Amino acid sequence: MIGQNLNRTKHINRYLVLKTIYESGPISRLGISKITQLTPATISNLTSEFIAEGVLVETDHVSSQSRAGRREILIDINPHGRSVIGVHIGRKIVSCSLVNLKGAILQREDHVADYHSVEQAIEFIEALVNRLAVEREQILGIALGVNGWVDFPSGSIKLRPDQRWAGVPLVKLVEEKLGFPVVMDNNVVAMALAEKLAGVGKDLDNMLFLFADVGVGAGLVMNGVPYRFGPVAVGHISIHQDLAKCWCGSTGCVELFSGADNVLQKARTLCPELFKDEDLDILDLIAHEHTPGLQGLFQEVGTALGVGLTNALNVLSVPNVVVCGQIFQSGMVWKVLNDIVTERAISVPNHVSIQRSAFGVHDIGVLGAGSLGIYYFTLVGESLGVGNEFPYF
């Protein structure tokens, strides 16, 4: 029992040291000691271990607050040491990336998700991973960001638009196929992690990350800690009881009004002449948002997102919102959303700040998956029992 407690204490201390460096690095060993309240000897031992593991590096910089006659070398995350593989499994695209421990994409491949079975999808992921130009020893593990509801402890998918994935133990299957440790979570929860790691949410203790593209979802950060027991299902808040059934099983969901494919389908009915000579995507359609036949449609999209977001804010009392996704490229959607939140968000006493993500739609999925891997394989670690005492942050 004593040995187990000592081992756990060491893991907790490693977590505190890495968390401090991610939030405040580059930083001196003395600075880490002051923030964590760990002894200088403990900090010295742990940073030496991390440097040997390729996770940390001593920089060329010296602390400006060094004591007289003593140089304090700054410690930072090593961008050239270990890496994680992030796989974003969206509805239409599967993206595989090699991400360094600072969250930068080193390599990536994107492919249309044209697989017809779960087994084929795993083979597809294997092929993408094997094409990455990196030594296996450099890889800490693989992180999967999947759209849909994920059961984190079991590593399985509970609910997804493609119902063939329901109940699939994807983590176990990918581990067996590729031989790496694997972690999986909802893709928008993972995106919120990326925003917290290196985006506009880095300094926000309380934040709701809202993603609106083909699907609509959200990830929550509370007291600096990303909430990892599932997504905040803004896209599946029911705002109208008489509409068609959503893939989630409910009716009148926000996503039925504001998901990109649903918006395009309605636009084809409202303005068929726009689609006469070409098949527009959602960004093409947004370029025509002031067309008389489409103005009402985009106002409806903004209203649905605004009402769904307001409902979430009134429950969660979060003062900061960061948004990402192609839908938010619409100026009309942006205005209507902000107007509704300003008018109706009653549970937040001060002004709700809504800002766009620092990341583009093209990158946020793989950055999210990579950030999930960074937190799990460096900050938390398997031996800590993820999901119990320790959140991502």
N, C-alpha and C positions, 0 to 999 in steps of 0.2 A: 504493500500500500504506500509506504514511504517513497519507494522508487517511482511508483506511478505518479504521485503528487509532484515529485521533483521534476519528472519528465513533463508533466502538464504545465508546471510553472515556467519551465524553459520555453515551451511553445507559446505561452501567453506573452512572455517577455519578447520573443521574436516578433510576435504580432505587433506589439506596441512600438518596437523599434522601426519596423518597416512602415507602419501606418504613419509614424512621425516623419519619416523621410519622404514618403509620398506627399504628405501635406505641406512640409516645410523645407524640403531639400532644395539645393544642396545645403548641408548643415554640418556643423562640427560635432564631434563626439560629446563635447561638453554641453553643447546645445541640446542634443538628444537626451542627455542625462537630466538636464533641468526640466525638460518637458515631460519626460516619462517618470521622473523621480526614481529611476534605477541608478544603481551605483556606477561610477566611472569604470570600475573593473568589469562589471557585467556588460556595459556598453562596448567596451574594448573587445571582450571575448565574442560577443554576438556579431559585431560588425566584421571581425576577422573571419568568422564562419561564413557570413554572407558574401564577403569578398572572395573567399576560396570557392564558394559555390557559383560564382559568376553573377550574383544578383546585385551586389553593390560594387562601387568603385570609388577609389580616392581620386578626387579631382585635382586640377592644377591650381585651384583657387585656395586662398588662405583667408580665414575668418577675419573680418575687419574689427571684430571685438576680441581679438586674441590678447591674452595677458602679456604684459611687458616681458620681452625676452623669450617668449614662447610662441611658436607657430602652431596654429590649430588648422590642420588640413580638413577640408570639407568633404563630406561623404554624400554620394548621390546614387540614385538607381543607375545601374550599368546598362546603357542602351546597346552595347555590343556583346553582351554576355548571353544569357539564356533567352529563350523566346517561347511563345505559346502559339498554337494553331487555333484560329477562330473560324468557325463554320456557321454562317448565317443561312438558315433554311427558311426562306420566305415562301409565299404562295406560288410565285412564278420563277424566282431566281434562287439558285444555290450559289453562295459565294464562299470561297475558302481563302484565308489569308494567314500569312506569317506575321506576327505582331511582336515587337520587342517589349521589354518590361516597362517602357515609358509610354506605351500605347501607340507607337508609330507603326504604320503598315509598311512592311519590308517587301512583301510579295503578295500577289493576290490573283485569283482566277474567278471569273463569273460565268455561270452557265445557266441556260434555261432548264428549269426543273421538269424535264420531260420523261422522268422515270414513271413506271407503271406499277411498281410494287415497292414495299418497304425494303425488301432484299436488294432490289435494283438500286434503290436510293443509297443504301449503305455501300454498295460497290462503286457507285458514283462518287461518294465522299472519299472512299479509299483511293480512287484514281486521282482525285484532286490533290489529296494529301501527298501521295507518292510523287507528284510532279514538282513539289516544292524543293528548291535547291538548298537543302540544309541537312546537316548531320543529325541523326536521331538523338545523339547525346545532348544536343543543344536544346531539345524540346522538353519543356516541363509537362506538357499535356495538351489535350484537345478540349476546347470548349464549344458547345453547341448552343446557339440561340435559335429557338424554334417558335414560329408563330402558333399560338394556341395555349391551352392550359397544360402546365407541366407539373407532375408530382416530383418535386425535387428529391426527397429522401430515397425514393425507389428508382429514380432515373427513368421514369416512363412518361408517356404522353397520355393525358387524360381526355383531352378534347381538342380537335383540330378541324378546320374546314374540310379537309380530306379525311373522312371517317375511317379509312383503312389504317390510320395511325393510332387510333384509340387503343390504349392498353399496351402499346408496343414498348418493351424495355430497351429503348434506344441506346442508353448509356452502356448497358451490358453488351449489347450486340456490337457496338462500335469498338469497345475495349477488346473484345474477343477477336475482332477482325483486324485491328490495327496494332494492338499491343501497347497502346499508350493509356495512361490514366485519362478518364473522360468525365466532364461535368456538363450538365445541361440545365438551362432555365428558359423561361419565356423570353422571346427576342426583345420586347420593349423594356422589360425589366433590365435586360443586359444593356440596352441603349442608355437607360438612365444611369447605369454604372459608368459608361463611357463619358457621359456628360459630367458626372461627379468627379471622375478622374482628371479630365483635362479640358473640359468645356466651360461654358458660361456658368455651369452649376458648381464649379470647383469650390467656390466660397459661399455657397448657399447651404445652410443647415437644413432648411425645409423647402422642398421643391417637388412639384409634380411635372413629370416629363410626359408630354402628350404627342403621340405619333399618329398622323392621319395620311394614309396613302391608299393602297389597295384595301387594307384593313385599318381599324382605329383601335388604339390601345394606349395604356399609360403605365408608367413606372413611378414609384413614390420614394422620396428620400425624406426621412423624418429624423430630426436631431442629428443630422450628419450621417445617418445610417440608411442605406438603401433597403427598403422593405422587400424581403425575398420570399414571402409565402404566397406568391402569385401576383399576376398583373392587376392593376386597377382597371377594371373592365368598363372604361368610359364608353367604348364602342358598343357595349351591350347593355347600357342603361336604356330601358324601354321608355320612349317618349310618345308613343302613339300605339293604341291597342288594336287598331283596325287594319294594319298593314300586313303584308305577306310575312311568312315565317322566316326568321333568320337561321343561318346554319347552326347557331348556338342552341336553337330550340325555342327561343323566345320570339316575340313579335314586336314590331315597332322600334327596333334597336337603332341607336344613333348611326351605326355603320350602314344600315339600309339607306339612310339619307346622304351619308357623306363619304362612304367608301368609293374609291376612284372608279371601279368597274360599274358600280351602281349609278354613279353620276353620268358616266358615259352612256350607259344604256338609256337613261331618261333623256339625255341630250339627243340621241338618235331619233327619238320619237318627237321631241319638240322642234328640232331643226334638222330634218333629214337632208336638206340641201348641203349642209356642211360636210356630210359624209359621202356625198355623191361621187366625188372623184378620188377620195383618199380615206383611209381608216385612221382617224385622229387618235392620239393618245391624250392623257389627261392634261399635259402641259400645252399641247396644241389647243385643246378645248378652252383652257384658261385664257389663252390669248384672245379668244372670242367672247369673254365673259360679259362684255357690254352689249353684245348682240341682243336686240329686244326680246327674242325668244328664250334667251338664256339667263337674263338678269334675275328673274324670279327663281330659277334653279339654283344659282349660286347664293342667293339670299337664303334659300332653304337649307343649303349645305352649312352656311355660317350659323344659321339659327340652331340647327341640330347640334353642331359642335359646341356652340355657346351654351345651350341648355344642358347638354351632357356634362360639360366642364363645370358649369355653375353648380349642378347637383353634387358633383364630386367635391368641389371646394367647400360647399356648405356642410358637408359631412366631415371632411378632413381638416378644415381650417388651415390650409397651406397658403402662405402669402406670395409664393413665387411659382410661376409656370414657365416652362421652357417647351417650345413646340418645334416639331420637325415633320417633314413629309411634303409631298408634292402638292397636296390640297392647300397648304398654307402659302403657296405661291400666288394664290388668288387674292388680289387686293380687296375685293368685295367680301370674301370669306373672312379675311383678317379684320376688316372694319366691323362687320356684323358680330363676330365673335367677341371682340373687345367691348363693343357697346353693350352686349347682353351681360357679360361678366361684370362690367362696371355698374350696371343697373341692378343686377339681381344677386350678386355674391354677398350675402348678408352675414355670414359667419366669420368673415375676416374683418376685423375692425378698421384696418388701414387699407390703403390702395393695394390691389392685387397687381403685381408686376408680371406682365406677359412679354416674353422675348423669344426671338428665334434662336435655334440651336447654333452653336459654333461650327457644327459639322453639316456637310451636305447629305442629301438623301442617298447618294451613291455610296458613301462611306460609313454611315452610321450603323448599318447592320453588322458589318465585319468588325468595326471598332467596338461595338457592343459585345460581340462574342469574344473578341480578344480581351476586353476588359474583364469579362466574366472569368476567363482563364487566369488573368493576372491576379485578381483578388483571391480566387480559390487556391491556386497553386503556390502563391507566395505569401499573401497576407494571412489566409485562414489555414489552409492545409488540411489534408484528409484526417490527420491524427487528432484534430481539435473537435471533430464531430460537428460538421457544418450543419447549421440550421437549429442548433440547440442554444448554447450560450453565446456563440459568436456569429454576428452578422457579417456581411461583406466588409463593412467599414467599422 
